[in-house]
């Protein structure tokens, strides 16, 4: 006598139970997203990656409570192309950004590109960008015109222009002329003597920027944005593009013996990331995915003011000189640190060797938000949520 077949309803119920059991990523409502992009940070600048580094206890704790990705790559080894790829999920040969924008640039990320912020805002998210933009600062290239409800930050790198107190003159940009002083002769070794502006949306709130207080202001504005979004009841997407670790022009404190100026600045960045994690957790631990990554490798030309490459220095560089870091296609130029933290959903104390990229942030967050990718577009990133949740360790093939 044969075994009776289960009814279709029984199969359906069992299937739903199994889906619920095997899907720890399932959440009620849309999750919040925080993407923190560090500028010119080295793979070896995280203690979790490189034992010689002692200045990153908060990032190391983030790695312990989340997943560390050790084969994670930027989409380019310079600033603007990497950022354009993060926000579009497309390589520079598709989105049109293959070089850095300058202070004198009139354009920016092409207006026919759809940004991650635009997709998420359409899906009901509050969207905010804080920090370095570097994707165009005139007209419709401004962040407020590219999907971000709120913007607070500087339009390009913090060494592109005269500053309040340069402190460490690499590049040797002078202090801005004070009121009543005569203008000086332009210097060829500086980008420009135009004062670096700090913007809140489209309004300049400080010029020149007080670099020594920039990290504190970013933390304060990020906390305010998260609070406002939480009060509104809407999910949020915060893109926090740090000034660290791109040439610490204004070191935060007198460095401790043996740490140097770079180490002091690295500690300041680490504390800033720790503060953002603390604020996110205070608004409902487990509701927010935090993704930390670098935009490209360290700026080796700056010598003691550049980050650590870790092991990614080839024999050719050691024997013949030259750089394997930022602005090169050597591995140290594009392999960057990456951590993902999402309590209860992304496994803790896990190290993934999957080949991933900053290009994957766009399609992954869109999928987790329950939104759809823009049609008629070729994306170079992948939805890597199975890797985030520990179901797979397979990313890109090449």
C-alpha positions in Angstrom: 0.0 0.0 0.0 1.5 3.3 -1.1 2.1 6.3 1.3 -0.6 8.9 0.8 0.6 12.1 -0.9 0.4 15.2 1.3 -2.2 17.8 0.4 -1.2 20.9 -1.5 -2.2 23.0 1.5 0.1 21.0 3.7 3.0 21.5 1.3 2.3 25.2 1.2 2.2 25.5 5.0 5.4 23.5 5.4 7.1 25.6 2.7 6.2 28.8 4.5 7.5 27.4 7.8 10.8 26.5 6.2 11.1 29.9 4.5 10.6 31.5 7.9 13.1 29.2 9.6 15.8 29.6 6.9 15.4 33.3 6.3 16.9 35.3 9.2 17.1 38.3 6.9 13.3 38.6 6.9 12.3 41.7 8.8 9.1 43.5 9.3 9.3 46.6 7.2 12.2 48.0 5.3 15.7 48.1 7.1 17.7 51.3 7.5 21.0 51.6 5.7 24.2 53.4 6.7 27.1 53.3 4.2 30.3 54.7 5.6 33.0 55.4 3.0 36.5 56.2 4.3 38.8 58.2 2.0 42.2 56.7 1.1 42.1 54.2 3.9 44.5 51.3 3.6 43.6 47.6 3.9 46.1 47.4 6.7 44.6 50.4 8.6 42.2 48.1 10.4 43.5 46.2 13.4 41.1 43.3 12.4 43.1 43.0 9.1 46.6 43.8 10.3 48.0 43.1 13.7 50.4 46.0 13.6 47.5 48.5 13.6 46.4 49.4 17.2 44.3 52.6 16.6 41.0 51.0 15.5 39.2 49.4 18.6 35.8 50.5 17.4 36.2 49.2 13.9 37.7 46.0 15.3 34.7 45.6 17.5 32.5 46.2 14.5 34.3 43.3 12.8 33.8 41.1 15.8 30.1 41.8 15.9 29.6 41.5 12.1 31.3 40.1 9.0 34.7 41.1 7.7 35.3 40.9 3.9 39.0 40.5 3.1 38.8 40.3 -0.7 36.7 43.5 -1.2 37.6 46.0 -3.9 36.8 49.5 -4.9 35.7 50.2 -8.5 38.6 52.5 -9.1 41.8 53.6 -7.4 40.8 57.3 -7.3 38.1 59.3 -5.6 35.4 60.4 -8.1 35.2 57.2 -10.2 35.0 55.0 -7.1 32.2 57.2 -5.6 30.3 57.3 -8.9 30.4 53.5 -9.0 29.1 53.1 -5.5 26.1 55.3 -6.2 25.3 53.8 -9.6 26.4 50.2 -9.3 28.2 50.7 -12.7 31.8 51.0 -13.7 33.2 54.3 -14.9 33.3 53.1 -18.5 29.5 52.9 -18.3 28.6 55.9 -16.0 31.1 58.2 -17.6 33.2 59.1 -14.6 36.8 57.9 -15.2 38.7 60.8 -13.6 38.5 63.0 -10.6 36.5 66.2 -10.7 38.3 69.4 -9.9 37.3 72.6 -8.2 37.0 74.2 -11.7 34.9 71.3 -13.1 31.5 72.5 -14.4 30.1 68.9 -14.8 29.7 65.9 -12.6 28.1 62.5 -12.5 26.1 62.4 -15.7 22.5 63.4 -15.2 21.2 60.4 -17.1 22.6 58.1 -14.3 20.2 56.9 -11.6 21.7 57.0 -8.1 21.1 54.6 -5.2 19.5 57.5 -3.3 17.0 58.1 -6.1 15.9 54.5 -6.1 15.6 54.3 -2.3 13.8 57.6 -2.0 11.3 56.3 -4.5 10.9 53.3 -2.3 9.9 55.5 0.7 13.3 56.2 2.3 14.6 59.4 3.9 18.0 59.9 2.2 20.9 61.8 3.6 24.5 62.4 2.4 27.1 63.7 4.9 30.7 64.4 4.0 32.8 64.5 0.8 30.7 64.6 -2.4 33.3 65.0 -5.3 30.7 64.2 -8.0 30.1 67.7 -9.2 29.0 70.8 -7.3 27.3 73.0 -9.8 23.5 73.1 -10.5 21.9 69.7 -10.9 25.1 67.9 -9.9 24.6 68.8 -6.3 23.6 66.0 -3.9 20.1 67.5 -3.3 19.5 67.0 -7.1 20.8 63.4 -7.1 18.3 61.8 -4.7 19.4 63.1 -1.3 16.8 64.9 0.9 19.6 66.3 3.1 23.3 67.1 2.5 26.0 68.4 4.9 29.6 68.4 3.9 32.3 69.5 1.6 32.0 69.4 -2.2 35.4 67.8 -2.9 38.5 66.7 -1.0 39.5 68.7 2.1 42.9 69.6 0.7 41.4 71.1 -2.4 41.7 74.8 -1.5 43.1 77.0 1.2 42.1 76.1 4.7 41.8 77.5 8.2 45.1 76.1 9.5 46.9 73.7 7.2 49.1 72.3 10.0 50.7 69.6 7.8 51.3 71.1 4.4 51.1 68.1 2.2 50.1 69.3 -0.3 51.4 72.7 0.7 48.2 74.7 0.7 48.5 78.0 2.5 46.1 79.4 5.1 43.4 81.5 3.5 44.0 85.3 3.5 42.3 86.9 6.4 40.0 89.9 6.1 42.0 93.0 5.3 45.2 91.3 4.2 46.5 91.6 0.7 46.0 88.7 -1.7 49.1 86.6 -2.3 50.6 85.3 -5.5 49.0 82.1 -6.6 51.0 79.0 -5.8 51.5 76.3 -8.4 51.9 73.6 -5.7 48.4 74.1 -4.3 45.0 73.3 -5.9 43.7 76.8 -5.4 43.6 79.6 -2.8 39.8 79.6 -2.9 38.6 78.8 0.6 37.1 75.3 1.1 33.3 75.6 1.8 31.1 73.6 4.1 27.6 73.2 2.8 24.3 72.4 4.4 22.1 71.6 1.5 22.8 74.4 -1.0 23.9 77.0 1.7 27.5 77.7 2.6 27.5 77.5 6.4 31.3 78.0 6.9 34.2 79.1 4.7 37.0 78.3 5.2 36.2 75.0 6.9 37.5 74.5 10.4 39.1 71.1 9.7 39.8 70.3 13.3 36.1 70.2 14.1 34.9 68.5 10.9 34.7 65.0 12.4 32.6 66.2 15.4 30.2 68.1 13.1 29.8 65.0 10.8 28.9 62.9 13.9 26.4 65.5 15.1 24.7 65.9 11.7 24.6 62.1 11.2 22.9 61.7 14.7 20.4 64.5 13.8 19.6 62.9 10.5 19.0 59.5 12.1 16.8 61.1 14.8 14.7 63.0 12.2 14.2 59.9 10.1 13.3 57.8 13.1 10.8 60.4 14.2 9.2 60.5 10.8 8.6 56.7 10.9 10.3 56.3 7.5 13.3 54.0 6.9 16.5 55.9 6.1 19.6 55.7 3.9 22.6 57.6 5.2 25.7 57.9 3.0 28.5 59.1 5.2 31.6 59.9 3.1 34.4 60.7 5.6 37.3 63.2 5.1 39.5 60.6 6.8 42.1 59.3 5.9 42.9 61.6 3.0 45.9 63.7 4.2 45.3 64.7 7.8 45.8 68.4 7.3 44.6 69.2 10.8 45.6 66.5 13.2 43.0 66.1 16.1 45.4 66.0 19.1 49.1 65.9 19.8 49.9 62.3 18.7 51.0 59.8 21.4 54.6 58.7 21.1 55.1 56.2 18.3 51.7 56.8 16.7 52.4 59.9 14.6 50.0 62.3 13.0 48.4 59.6 10.8 47.8 57.3 13.8 46.1 60.2 15.7 43.8 60.8 12.7 43.1 57.1 12.3 42.0 57.0 16.0 39.7 60.0 15.3 38.1 58.2 12.4 37.7 55.1 14.4 35.9 57.0 17.2 33.6 58.6 14.7 32.5 55.2 13.3 32.0 54.0 16.8 29.7 56.9 17.5 27.6 56.3 14.4 27.2 52.6 15.4 26.1 53.7 18.9 23.5 56.1 17.5 22.2 53.5 15.1 21.9 50.9 17.8 20.1 53.3 20.1 17.3 53.6 17.6 16.6 49.9 17.5 19.4 47.4 17.4 18.9 45.1 14.5 16.9 47.6 12.4 20.0 49.0 10.6 22.6 47.5 8.2 25.9 49.4 8.5 28.4 48.9 5.7 31.9 50.3 6.1 34.4 50.3 3.2 37.2 52.4 1.6 37.1 54.3 -1.6 40.6 53.3 -2.7 44.0 52.5 -1.3 46.2 54.8 0.6 48.0 57.8 -1.0 51.5 56.4 -0.8 53.1 59.6 -2.2 52.3 61.3 1.1 54.8 59.0 2.9 54.2 59.1 6.7 50.8 60.7 6.1 49.6 57.6 4.1 47.9 54.5 5.3 49.1 50.9 5.6 48.9 48.5 2.6 49.1 45.4 4.8 50.6 42.6 2.7 49.7 44.0 -0.7 53.1 45.3 -1.6 54.7 43.3 -4.4 58.3 42.4 -4.9 58.6 44.8 -7.8 57.7 47.7 -5.5 60.1 46.6 -2.8 63.0 46.1 -5.1 62.5 48.9 -7.7 60.6 51.6 -5.9 57.3 53.0 -6.9 53.8 52.7 -5.4 51.3 49.9 -5.3 48.6 52.0 -3.7 46.2 54.8 -4.7 46.2 55.9 -8.4 47.5 52.5 -9.5 45.9 49.2 -10.7 48.2 47.3 -8.3 46.1 45.4 -5.7 46.9 47.9 -2.9 45.2 50.6 -5.0 41.8 48.9 -5.0 41.7 46.2 -2.3 40.1 48.0 0.6 38.8 47.1 4.1 35.1 46.3 4.3 32.8 45.4 7.2 29.1 44.7 7.4 27.2 44.9 10.7 23.5 44.0 11.1 22.8 42.3 14.4 20.7 39.2 14.2 21.0 39.0 10.4 24.7 39.3 9.3 26.7 36.6 11.2 29.1 37.9 13.8 32.8 37.0 14.0 32.8 35.8 10.4 35.5 36.4 7.8 34.4 36.1 4.2 36.9 35.5 1.3 34.2 36.2 -1.3 35.4 38.5 -4.1 33.2 41.5 -3.6 33.2 45.1 -4.7 31.8 48.5 -3.9 29.7 48.0 -7.0 27.7 45.4 -5.1 26.3 47.9 -2.6 23.8 49.4 -5.0 22.0 46.2 -6.1 22.2 44.6 -2.7 20.6 47.5 -0.8 18.0 47.9 -3.5 17.1 44.2 -3.1 17.0 44.4 0.7 14.7 47.4 0.5 12.3 45.5 -1.7 12.8 47.9 -4.6 13.6 47.3 -8.2 16.7 48.1 -10.2 16.3 50.8 -12.8 15.3 49.2 -16.1 17.3 49.2 -19.3 20.6 49.5 -17.4 23.6 47.2 -17.3 24.9 46.8 -13.7 28.4 45.6 -12.8 27.5 44.9 -9.2 25.7 41.9 -7.8 23.1 41.4 -5.2 25.4 39.7 -2.6 22.9 39.4 0.2 23.4 35.6 0.3 27.1 36.3 1.1 26.1 38.9 3.7 23.8 36.4 5.5 26.4 33.7 5.4 24.6 31.4 3.0 27.3 31.6 0.4 30.9 32.7 0.1 30.8 33.1 -3.7 30.9 36.6 -5.2 32.4 37.7 -8.5 34.3 35.3 -10.7 36.8 37.9 -11.8 
